[in-house]
Amino acid sequence: MDINILRSIVTVVTFVIFLGIIWWTMSRRNQADFDEAAQLPFRQED
């Protein structure tokens, strides 16, 4: 196996993982969790 083929495979796999992370963060199912996490710095602890 040529090193360039291996580099191409790693690039494609990394790109697919990147797209999966983007899809996961934009999912409506996770929106409530991310909105709650975004408000953590502003939460008043009494």
Rosetta blueprint (number, residue, H / E / L):
1 M L
2 D L
3 I H
4 N H
5 I H
6 L H
7 R H
8 S H
9 I H
10 V H
11 T H
12 V H
13 V H
14 T H
15 F H
16 V H
17 I H
18 F H
19 L H
20 G H
21 I H
22 I H
23 W H
24 W H
25 T H
26 M H
27 S L
28 R H
29 R H
30 N H
31 Q H
32 A H
33 D H
34 F H
35 D H
36 E H
37 A H
38 A H
39 Q L
40 L H
41 P H
42 F H
43 R L
44 Q L
45 E L
46 D L
